[in-house]
């Protein structure tokens, strides 16, 4: 299991439209990706134009090769990309420990 964390900054005043767009992108595009196992999106309290997207992938390659290099990524970016104030910062993590 690999956890992708994307730190997304959007343009001011676009929260409602971005939240609709990312929900649409996740439920119509990202869910089609091989190895995609789940997701969550959270909005900053102190920084309301900052969002953290978390996607669980079966393998790193499911994200970096299958999704990012495949036909779904341009669709994904076309839906949410126009809202970005800057390119998202993306990192991948592997599980060390988890509560019950």
C-alpha positions in Angstrom: 0.0 0.0 0.0 1.3 3.5 -0.9 -0.2 6.7 0.3 0.0 9.7 -2.1 -0.3 13.0 -0.4 -0.9 16.1 -2.7 -0.7 19.5 -1.1 -2.9 21.7 -3.4 -3.2 25.5 -3.3 -6.1 27.0 -5.2 -6.9 30.5 -6.4 -8.7 32.6 -3.8 -12.5 32.5 -3.9 -12.7 29.3 -5.9 -13.4 26.9 -3.0 -17.0 25.8 -3.9 -16.1 25.3 -7.6 -12.9 23.4 -6.8 -14.6 21.2 -4.3 -17.2 20.2 -6.9 -14.5 19.7 -9.5 -12.3 17.5 -7.3 -15.2 15.4 -6.2 -16.2 14.9 -9.9 -12.6 14.2 -10.9 -12.3 11.6 -8.2 -15.6 9.8 -8.8 -15.5 9.8 -12.6 -11.8 9.6 -13.5 -9.5 8.6 -10.7 -11.6 5.7 -9.6 -11.0 4.1 -13.0 -7.3 3.9 -12.3 -5.8 0.4 -11.7 -4.6 0.1 -8.1 -6.6 3.1 -6.7 -8.0 1.9 -3.4 -9.5 5.0 -1.8 -9.2 8.7 -1.2 -9.9 11.7 1.0 -9.8 15.4 0.6 -9.4 17.9 3.4 -9.4 21.7 3.4 -7.2 23.9 5.6 -8.8 25.7 8.5 -6.2 28.5 8.8 -5.5 28.4 5.0 -8.9 27.8 3.3 -7.3 27.8 -0.2 -5.1 24.8 0.8 -6.3 21.3 0.3 -4.7 17.9 1.1 -5.6 15.1 -1.2 -4.8 11.6 0.0 -5.0 8.6 -2.4 -4.2 5.1 -1.4 -2.6 3.1 -4.2 -1.8 -0.6 -4.3 1.7 0.1 -5.6 3.8 3.2 -6.4 3.8 2.3 -10.1 0.0 2.3 -10.1 0.2 6.1 -9.5 3.5 7.1 -11.2 3.2 4.9 -14.3 -0.4 3.6 -14.7 -2.2 6.8 -13.8 0.3 9.6 -14.4 1.5 8.2 -17.8 -1.9 6.9 -18.9 -4.9 8.4 -20.6 -6.7 9.2 -17.4 -4.3 11.9 -16.2 -5.0 14.5 -18.8 -8.7 14.1 -18.0 -8.0 14.5 -14.3 -5.8 17.5 -14.7 -8.3 19.1 -17.1 -11.0 19.1 -14.4 -8.9 20.3 -11.4 -5.9 22.0 -13.0 -7.6 25.3 -13.8 -8.0 25.9 -10.1 -4.4 25.6 -9.1 -2.6 28.7 -7.8 0.7 26.7 -8.2 1.6 23.1 -9.1 0.7 20.7 -6.3 3.4 19.2 -4.1 3.1 15.4 -4.3 4.9 12.8 -2.2 4.4 9.1 -1.5 4.5 7.3 1.8 4.5 3.7 3.0 2.7 2.6 6.2 4.9 2.1 9.3 2.2 1.6 12.0 -1.6 2.0 12.3 -4.1 2.1 15.1 -6.7 -0.6 15.4 
